[in-house]
């Protein structure tokens, strides 16, 4: 085909009717040619996923959809379910965000893929089963014949997503729509899935619509970008134009708010405010209430998507040509400059970076040889022990006053178990935990109450962590009353101001706030008793990147202003790069590498750290196109049966490709211990060496 394989024109989606109608999608148009990859990006609620579901004909009956969707020149919008079924899976297919929900739990994975083949092709059961095995092998599933007989719950998250991709390409479709296919995956598995998608595109020649909020994924994967805000496109263009020459203030803000590993850690540039509700859009430009370049004309009418420059780029902003003419940087658009080099934050950072000064500071948290094993039981009535889960297997680290330690690693590496052991303030199975100079093994109930005043926690999901029946005032006053503060009013107002909220918000309930505002309430509650140590469990993972930047800046400001120490548990290494002073990388219950952030990120020494850092996508198309990634094969081994010797050797590219047979013997038989390789950098690897991966 010379023309577009998929054409979407003036697509509108409305839920409800009358004054309360929700206009989720408003006038989306794009054309997709064979083999082309289009990235659709934007914050949560911008209409990205609703657009894809409307194209597939998967919206509920009460949704009103207008416009045009032409697939291979045929109009499919409003087609009968029978006609749509003939297209779905054969001409156009979809990879959903949650593979566990997309797969039927009571059918074997191979049978589900074979079913997709038999629906659209005239083949027998045996031929379809053989094709299912071939597809699983194509997407990199080990032992595909055996895995085809497994059920979805027996697959890891990355393997389930690969199986869904195998199903999507089973009939060589012309278009594949991927709706956040890597959102819930670890960065190493994300890199594998993206490689699988590239392989699938090469095999089928399909055009791909990649819907995501991860601007790093978009930079290295797509050809063109469509930026959505408040249900409509606000900028379109080639990936290079959008990333290097954005002309819409919203796009500029999105790119500026992304934490980047390839640049020195500095202050991020957030987009203030929150996206408008689709049911109550402001007059004129919907981005005007958050736009730093707003002028009175912005409120007179909604700008159309108009050409900017000569390369086909278009932007919905009446000041786009001014931005183009002046080539304004994000700092000038948003009025945010880097902190003065001689300011207090810079002095604090320099003091923390000096190793001799770090050693002179008192330790607020010390973990030494911590072990946490769980029995593996079998039997319904008479349970018997059949094994042991080695969740945490002898780790150690410390945090000094005013310091942030980032604890990172893939899901299942033991981060959360370590965190819970520290928060429990009880005697560990083995090893020692010392919090603010007190050994948890010898604490009394009164001691724990006193320590909990000085050690607070901020959870990952602020909505789940805040009682929906309590007002913000009661939520913030509760810890104060528990510890004997009678008049909590002045402190509550002070806390709200401290985290950037209005004092009038105290009478509202958690559900009345956005995700970023709820997380600020959670931070305010943690600071109510003026703690010395704050444990942060994935505090920004559930937030849009624009909101995330504001929370990261807030945490950094509070640390400097109040002299706080943080234990920052996360899987996003780009975020950790911006907020942490030191980092500990965990793998299968052990610490693989630990040290100062600039040393570990600049020249990682452990093969696992090197693979983690190389897998993180950068929001820079040129760098993404030229990067050489270190891809790990397979998934984490079970903590109930960790490999002998080095636990990472079963996935280690150095063990597989570089070491000789004689050198591999040491990895198989002897477990490595952390040995120093720099002034504040150590790795648990027999053959550790520094390399640059970013």
C-alpha positions in Angstrom: 0.0 0.0 0.0 1.2 3.5 -0.9 -1.5 5.3 1.1 -2.2 5.2 4.9 -3.2 1.9 6.4 -5.1 3.6 9.2 -6.8 7.0 8.9 -8.5 8.6 11.9 -10.3 11.9 11.2 -12.1 14.2 13.6 -12.7 11.5 16.2 -14.9 12.5 19.1 -15.9 10.4 22.1 -18.6 11.6 24.6 -19.9 9.9 27.7 -23.2 11.0 29.0 -25.4 13.8 27.8 -26.5 17.3 28.7 -24.6 19.6 31.0 -22.8 16.7 32.7 -21.5 15.2 29.4 -17.8 14.2 29.5 -16.0 15.0 26.2 -13.1 12.5 26.6 -11.8 12.8 23.0 -12.2 15.9 20.9 -11.2 16.0 17.2 -8.3 13.5 17.1 -6.9 13.0 13.6 -3.9 11.1 12.3 -2.8 8.9 9.4 -0.6 5.9 9.8 1.4 4.5 6.9 2.7 0.9 6.6 5.7 0.2 8.9 5.4 3.6 10.6 5.4 4.0 14.4 3.2 6.8 15.9 3.7 7.7 19.6 0.7 9.2 21.4 1.7 10.9 24.7 0.1 13.0 27.4 -0.9 13.0 31.1 -3.4 10.7 32.6 -6.9 11.7 31.5 -5.8 13.2 28.2 -7.8 10.7 26.1 -5.0 8.5 24.9 -6.5 5.1 25.8 -10.1 6.2 24.9 -8.8 7.1 21.5 -7.4 3.6 20.9 -10.5 1.8 22.3 -12.6 3.9 19.9 -10.5 2.9 17.0 -10.8 -0.8 17.9 -14.6 -0.5 18.6 -14.2 -1.6 22.2 -15.9 1.3 24.0 -19.2 0.6 25.9 -22.5 1.1 24.2 -23.3 4.3 26.1 -20.3 6.1 24.5 -21.1 8.3 21.6 -18.4 8.2 19.0 -18.4 10.4 15.9 -15.8 11.1 13.1 -14.1 8.6 10.8 -11.8 5.5 11.2 -10.7 4.0 7.9 -8.7 0.8 8.0 -7.2 -0.1 4.6 -9.6 2.4 3.0 -12.7 0.9 4.6 -14.8 2.8 7.2 -15.0 0.7 10.4 -16.4 3.3 12.8 -20.0 2.2 13.6 -19.6 -1.1 11.9 -21.4 -4.2 13.2 -19.8 -6.4 15.8 -19.5 -9.2 13.3 -17.6 -7.1 10.8 -15.4 -5.7 13.5 -14.6 -9.2 14.8 -13.3 -10.0 11.3 -10.9 -7.1 11.5 -9.7 -7.4 15.1 -6.8 -9.8 15.5 -6.2 -10.1 11.7 -5.9 -6.6 10.2 -5.7 -4.7 13.4 -4.7 -6.0 16.8 -4.0 -4.6 20.3 -1.5 -5.1 23.1 -3.2 -4.0 26.4 -1.5 -2.5 29.4 -2.3 -5.3 31.9 -1.5 -8.7 30.3 -2.9 -10.6 33.2 -6.3 -9.1 32.6 -6.0 -9.6 28.8 -5.4 -13.4 29.2 -8.1 -15.8 30.3 -6.8 -17.4 33.6 -8.5 -20.8 33.0 -7.0 -21.5 29.6 -3.4 -22.4 28.8 -1.4 -19.7 27.1 -0.7 -21.8 24.0 -4.4 -22.6 23.6 -5.3 -18.9 23.7 -2.7 -18.0 21.0 -3.8 -21.0 18.9 -7.4 -19.8 19.2 -6.5 -16.4 17.8 -4.9 -18.2 14.8 -7.9 -20.5 14.2 -10.4 -17.7 14.3 -8.9 -16.0 11.3 -7.1 -18.8 9.5 -8.4 -22.1 8.0 -6.0 -24.3 9.9 -6.5 -27.4 12.1 -5.9 -27.6 15.9 -2.5 -29.2 15.5 -1.2 -26.6 13.0 -2.5 -23.8 15.2 -0.8 -25.3 18.3 2.5 -25.5 16.3 2.1 -21.9 15.2 1.5 -20.9 18.9 4.8 -22.5 19.9 6.6 -20.7 17.0 5.2 -17.4 18.1 6.2 -17.9 21.7 9.7 -18.7 20.4 9.7 -15.6 18.2 9.0 -13.3 21.2 11.7 -14.9 23.3 9.9 -17.2 25.6 12.3 -19.9 26.8 11.3 -23.5 26.3 8.2 -22.4 24.2 6.8 -25.9 23.8 6.7 -26.4 27.5 5.5 -22.9 28.3 2.7 -23.1 25.8 1.1 -25.7 28.2 1.3 -23.3 31.2 -1.4 -21.0 32.5 -1.1 -17.2 32.6 -0.5 -17.1 36.4 2.6 -19.3 35.9 4.2 -16.6 33.8 6.1 -13.6 35.1 4.8 -10.1 34.1 7.3 -9.7 31.3 6.5 -13.2 29.9 2.8 -12.5 30.0 3.3 -9.3 28.0 5.4 -11.2 25.5 2.6 -13.8 25.2 0.1 -11.0 24.5 2.4 -9.6 21.8 2.6 -13.1 20.3 -1.2 -13.2 20.2 -1.3 -9.8 18.6 1.0 -10.7 15.7 -0.4 -14.2 15.2 -2.1 -13.2 12.0 0.4 -10.7 10.6 -1.8 -7.6 11.2 -1.3 -4.4 9.4 -1.7 -2.2 12.5 -0.8 -3.0 16.1 -2.1 -0.6 18.8 0.0 -0.8 22.0 -1.7 0.8 25.1 1.0 1.4 27.7 2.6 -2.0 27.1 5.6 -1.4 29.4 4.1 0.6 32.2 4.0 -2.0 34.9 7.3 -3.7 34.0 10.8 -3.4 35.5 13.2 -1.5 33.3 15.1 -4.6 32.3 11.9 -6.4 31.3 10.7 -3.2 29.6 13.8 -3.2 27.4 13.2 -6.9 26.5 9.5 -6.2 25.6 10.5 -3.2 23.4 13.0 -5.4 21.5 10.2 -8.0 21.1 7.9 -5.3 19.6 10.7 -4.2 17.2 11.1 -7.9 16.2 7.3 -8.2 15.7 7.3 -5.2 13.5 10.1 -6.5 11.4 8.4 -9.9 11.0 4.9 -8.5 10.2 5.8 -5.1 8.6 2.9 -3.7 10.7 2.4 0.0 11.6 2.3 0.6 15.3 0.5 3.1 17.5 2.5 3.4 20.8 0.4 4.9 23.6 2.5 5.7 26.6 3.4 8.4 29.2 7.1 7.4 29.1 8.9 10.0 27.0 12.1 7.9 27.0 10.3 4.9 25.4 8.8 7.2 22.7 12.2 8.8 21.9 13.8 5.6 20.9 10.9 3.7 19.3 8.6 6.0 17.3 8.8 8.0 14.0 6.2 10.6 14.7 4.6 12.0 18.0 1.1 13.2 18.8 0.9 15.1 22.1 -2.6 15.1 23.7 -4.1 17.4 26.3 -7.7 17.6 27.5 -8.9 15.1 24.9 -7.4 16.7 21.8 -4.0 16.9 20.0 -2.0 20.0 20.9 1.2 19.2 18.9 2.3 16.8 16.2 5.5 16.3 14.3 8.5 14.0 13.8 10.1 12.6 16.9 13.2 14.9 16.4 11.0 18.0 16.0 9.0 17.3 19.1 12.0 16.5 21.3 14.4 19.1 20.0 12.1 21.9 18.7 8.8 21.8 20.7 6.5 24.7 20.0 3.7 24.1 22.5 4.3 25.2 26.1 2.7 21.9 27.3 5.1 19.8 25.3 8.0 22.0 26.5 6.9 21.4 30.1 6.5 17.7 29.7 10.0 17.2 28.4 11.5 19.6 31.0 9.9 17.7 33.9 11.4 14.3 32.9 14.3 13.2 35.3 17.3 12.4 33.0 20.3 10.2 33.7 22.4 11.7 31.0 22.6 15.1 32.6 23.8 16.3 36.0 21.2 16.1 38.7 19.5 19.5 39.0 16.2 21.0 39.8 13.4 19.7 37.6 10.9 22.0 35.9 7.3 21.0 36.9 4.1 22.0 35.2 2.1 23.7 38.0 -1.5 22.8 38.6 -3.5 19.8 37.3 -5.2 18.9 34.0 -8.8 20.1 33.7 -11.7 17.8 34.1 -13.2 16.7 30.7 -16.6 17.6 32.1 -15.6 21.2 33.0 -13.1 22.5 30.5 -12.0 26.2 30.9 -12.9 28.7 28.1 -10.4 29.2 25.4 -7.2 27.2 25.5 -7.6 24.3 28.0 -3.9 24.6 29.0 -4.1 28.3 29.7 -4.7 28.0 33.5 -1.3 26.1 33.8 0.5 27.9 31.0 3.4 30.3 32.0 2.9 32.1 28.6 -0.8 32.8 29.0 -2.1 36.1 27.7 -5.7 37.5 27.6 -6.1 36.3 24.0 -5.6 32.7 25.1 -9.1 32.7 26.8 -11.0 34.0 23.8 -11.1 30.8 21.9 -9.5 27.3 21.7 -6.5 27.4 19.3 -6.5 25.1 16.3 -3.6 22.8 15.4 -1.8 25.0 12.9 1.5 24.5 11.0 4.7 25.7 12.6 7.9 25.9 10.6 8.4 24.1 7.3 8.8 20.4 8.3 5.1 19.5 8.8 5.1 20.2 12.6 1.8 21.6 14.0 1.0 23.1 17.4 -2.3 24.4 19.0 -0.9 27.6 20.5 -1.3 31.2 19.4 2.3 31.9 20.6 3.9 28.9 18.8 5.5 31.2 16.2 6.9 33.4 18.9 8.4 30.4 20.6 9.8 29.3 17.2 11.3 32.7 16.4 13.0 33.1 19.8 13.7 29.4 20.3 12.9 29.7 24.0 14.4 27.1 26.4 12.2 25.5 29.1 13.9 27.6 31.8 12.8 30.8 30.1 9.3 29.6 29.3 8.6 28.4 32.8 10.7 31.0 34.6 12.6 28.3 36.5 16.3 28.7 36.8 18.9 26.4 38.4 19.8 27.2 42.0 22.7 29.6 42.6 26.0 27.6 42.7 26.8 29.2 46.0 23.4 28.6 47.5 22.6 26.6 50.6 21.5 23.5 48.7 24.7 23.4 46.7 26.8 23.8 49.9 24.8 21.0 51.5 25.3 18.7 48.5 29.0 19.4 48.5 29.2 18.6 52.1 27.4 15.3 51.6 29.6 14.4 48.7 32.8 14.7 50.7 33.5 11.2 52.1 35.5 12.4 55.1 32.6 14.7 56.2 30.1 11.9 55.7 31.9 9.7 58.1 31.8 12.4 60.7 28.0 12.6 60.6 26.0 10.5 63.0 24.2 7.5 61.4 20.4 7.7 61.6 20.0 4.1 60.2 22.4 1.2 60.2 21.6 -2.2 58.8 24.1 -5.0 59.2 23.8 -8.6 57.9 20.0 -8.4 57.8 18.3 -11.7 57.0 14.6 -12.4 56.3 13.6 -15.9 55.2 10.0 -17.2 54.9 9.0 -20.9 55.1 7.6 -22.4 51.9 4.6 -24.5 53.0 2.5 -27.2 51.2 -0.8 -28.7 52.2 -4.3 -27.4 52.9 -4.9 -28.9 56.4 -1.6 -30.5 57.5 1.0 -28.0 56.3 4.6 -29.1 55.9 7.7 -27.1 55.0 9.0 -27.9 51.6 11.5 -25.0 51.2 12.6 -21.5 52.2 12.1 -18.2 50.4 15.3 -16.2 50.8 13.7 -12.7 50.6 16.6 -10.8 52.2 19.9 -12.7 52.7 22.5 -10.7 54.6 22.5 -7.1 53.5 24.1 -4.1 55.1 24.1 -0.3 54.6 23.9 2.9 56.6 22.3 6.4 56.2 23.9 9.5 57.7 22.2 12.7 58.8 21.0 14.8 55.9 21.6 12.0 53.4 19.4 10.1 51.0 20.0 6.4 50.1 18.2 5.0 47.1 17.4 1.4 47.4 16.7 0.0 43.8 16.3 -3.2 41.9 13.7 -5.3 40.0 10.5 -6.5 41.5 11.2 -9.5 43.8 14.7 -8.4 44.7 13.8 -7.8 48.4 13.4 -3.9 48.6 10.0 -4.0 50.2 10.9 -6.8 52.6 13.9 -4.7 53.7 11.7 -1.7 54.2 9.2 -3.6 56.2 11.8 -5.1 58.5 13.1 -1.6 59.2 9.6 -0.2 59.9 8.6 -3.1 62.1 11.3 -2.1 64.7 11.5 -5.7 65.9 14.3 -8.2 66.4 15.3 -9.5 62.9 15.9 -13.2 62.2 19.6 -12.5 61.9 21.7 -9.4 61.7 21.0 -6.0 63.3 19.0 -2.9 62.6 19.9 0.3 64.5 17.6 3.3 64.2 18.8 6.6 65.6 21.3 4.8 67.8 18.8 2.2 69.2 19.1 -1.5 68.4 15.6 -2.8 67.4 16.3 -6.2 69.0 16.3 -4.7 72.5 13.5 -2.1 72.1 10.6 -1.9 74.5 7.1 -0.8 73.5 7.9 2.7 74.9 11.1 2.8 72.9 9.3 1.9 69.7 6.8 4.7 70.3 9.6 7.2 70.7 11.5 6.0 67.6 8.3 6.0 65.5 8.0 9.7 66.2 11.4 10.3 64.6 11.0 7.8 61.8 8.0 8.3 59.4 6.9 6.7 56.1 5.4 7.9 52.9 3.6 5.2 50.9 3.4 4.5 47.2 -0.4 4.9 46.8 -1.5 8.1 48.6 -5.2 7.4 48.1 -4.9 4.0 49.9 -2.8 5.5 52.6 -5.2 8.3 53.5 -8.4 7.5 55.4 -11.3 8.6 53.0 -13.6 9.3 56.0 -11.3 11.8 57.5 -10.7 15.4 56.5 -7.2 16.6 55.7 -7.1 18.4 59.0 -7.9 15.2 61.0 -5.4 13.2 58.9 -2.6 15.7 59.8 -3.7 16.2 63.4 -3.9 12.5 64.2 -0.2 11.9 64.7 0.1 15.1 66.7 -2.8 14.1 69.1 -1.3 10.6 69.4 1.9 12.1 70.7 0.3 14.5 73.1 -0.1 17.8 71.1 -3.4 19.3 72.2 -3.7 22.3 69.9 -2.9 20.9 66.4 -4.4 23.8 64.4 -1.3 26.0 64.0 0.8 23.0 63.1 -1.6 21.7 60.5 -1.7 25.1 58.8 2.1 25.2 58.9 2.3 21.7 57.3 -0.1 22.5 54.5 1.9 25.6 53.7 5.2 23.7 53.9 4.1 21.2 51.2 2.6 23.8 48.9 -1.1 23.4 49.7 -3.6 26.1 50.7 -4.6 26.2 54.4 -8.3 26.2 53.2 -7.8 22.7 51.9 -7.8 21.4 55.5 -11.6 20.8 55.5 -11.6 18.7 52.3 -11.4 15.0 52.0 -8.6 13.0 50.2 -10.8 12.1 47.2 -11.2 15.9 46.5 -7.5 16.1 45.5 -5.4 15.1 42.6 -2.8 12.3 42.9 0.1 14.8 43.3 -1.8 16.8 46.0 -2.7 13.6 47.8 1.0 12.6 47.9 1.8 16.1 49.3 -0.7 15.4 52.1 1.0 12.1 52.8 4.4 13.9 53.0 2.8 16.6 55.3 1.6 13.8 57.6 5.0 12.2 57.7 6.6 15.6 58.7 4.0 16.4 61.4 6.2 15.2 64.2 9.4 16.7 62.8 11.1 13.3 62.2 14.8 12.8 61.5 14.4 9.8 59.1 11.7 9.5 56.4 11.2 6.2 54.5 9.8 6.8 51.0 8.2 3.7 49.3 7.9 4.5 45.6 6.5 7.9 46.4 6.2 9.2 42.8 5.7 6.0 40.8 1.9 6.5 40.5 2.2 10.1 39.3 2.4 11.7 35.9 5.8 13.0 35.0 4.7 16.7 35.2 3.3 16.2 38.7 6.2 13.9 39.7 8.7 16.7 39.1 7.0 19.0 41.6 7.0 16.3 44.3 10.7 15.5 43.7 11.6 19.2 44.0 9.5 19.4 47.2 11.3 16.4 48.7 14.7 17.9 47.9 13.7 21.3 49.4 12.4 19.7 52.6 15.5 17.7 53.0 17.7 20.8 52.9 15.4 23.0 54.9 14.6 20.5 57.7 17.8 18.4 57.7 16.0 15.2 56.9 17.4 11.8 56.0 15.6 9.7 53.4 15.5 6.0 52.6 14.1 6.2 49.1 12.9 2.8 47.7 12.2 2.9 44.0 12.5 1.1 40.7 12.9 4.2 38.6 16.6 4.9 38.5 16.2 8.2 36.7 14.3 9.5 39.7 16.8 8.1 42.1 19.6 9.9 40.2 18.0 13.2 41.0 17.2 12.8 44.6 19.7 10.3 46.1 23.2 10.9 47.4 24.1 7.2 47.6 22.5 4.1 46.0 22.3 0.5 46.9 21.4 -1.9 44.0 19.7 -5.1 45.2 19.4 -8.4 43.3 17.7 -11.5 44.7 18.0 -10.6 48.3 21.6 -9.3 48.1 23.2 -6.0 47.5 25.0 -6.1 44.1 26.5 -2.6 44.2 26.6 0.3 46.6 28.2 3.7 46.6 27.9 7.4 45.8 25.4 8.2 43.1 27.8 10.0 40.7 30.2 7.1 40.9 27.7 4.3 40.4 25.8 6.1 37.6 29.0 7.4 35.9 31.0 4.1 35.9 29.0 1.2 37.2 31.1 -1.9 38.0 28.6 -4.8 38.5 27.2 -6.3 35.4 23.7 -6.1 36.8 24.0 -2.4 37.5 25.4 -1.9 34.0 22.4 -3.7 32.5 19.9 -1.7 34.6 21.4 1.6 33.6 21.7 0.7 30.0 18.0 -0.4 29.9 16.7 3.0 31.0 15.4 4.9 28.0 16.6 8.5 27.6 14.2 11.3 26.3 16.7 12.0 23.5 16.1 10.4 20.0 19.7 10.8 18.8 21.1 9.2 21.9 18.5 6.4 21.9 19.3 5.5 18.3 23.0 5.2 19.0 23.0 3.5 22.4 24.1 -0.1 22.8 21.9 -1.8 25.3 22.9 -4.7 27.6 19.9 -6.9 27.5 19.4 -9.5 30.2 17.9 -12.9 29.3 15.1 -14.4 31.2 13.5 -13.3 34.5 14.6 -13.3 38.1 15.3 -16.8 39.5 13.0 -17.8 42.3 14.1 -16.6 45.7 13.1 -20.1 47.0 15.9 -21.6 44.9 18.7 -19.0 44.3 21.6 -20.1 42.1 24.8 -21.3 43.8 27.7 -19.0 43.9 26.9 -15.6 42.3 23.2 -15.3 42.2 23.3 -13.1 39.1 25.4 -15.6 37.0 22.3 -17.2 35.3 21.5 -13.9 33.6 25.0 -12.3 33.6 26.1 -11.3 30.1 29.7 -11.3 31.2 29.4 -14.9 32.6 27.8 -15.9 29.3 29.9 -14.2 26.7 33.2 -13.0 28.2 34.5 -15.3 30.9 36.5 -18.5 30.2 35.4 -21.8 31.6 38.0 -21.6 34.2 36.8 -18.2 35.3 33.2 -19.3 35.4 34.1 -21.9 38.1 34.6 -19.2 40.6 31.2 -17.6 39.8 29.4 -21.0 40.2 31.1 -22.1 43.4 31.8 -19.0 45.4 29.4 -16.2 46.4 31.0 -12.8 45.9 31.1 -10.2 48.7 31.1 -6.5 48.3 34.7 -5.2 47.7 35.6 -1.6 47.4 36.5 -0.3 44.0 36.6 3.4 44.7 36.5 5.9 47.6 32.7 5.2 48.0 31.8 2.4 45.5 31.8 -1.3 46.0 30.4 -4.3 44.1 29.7 -8.0 44.8 31.3 -9.3 41.7 34.4 -11.5 41.2 35.2 -9.7 37.9 33.9 -6.2 38.5 35.2 -3.5 36.2 34.1 0.1 35.5 32.4 0.9 32.2 30.3 3.9 31.0 26.8 2.9 29.8 24.9 6.3 29.7 
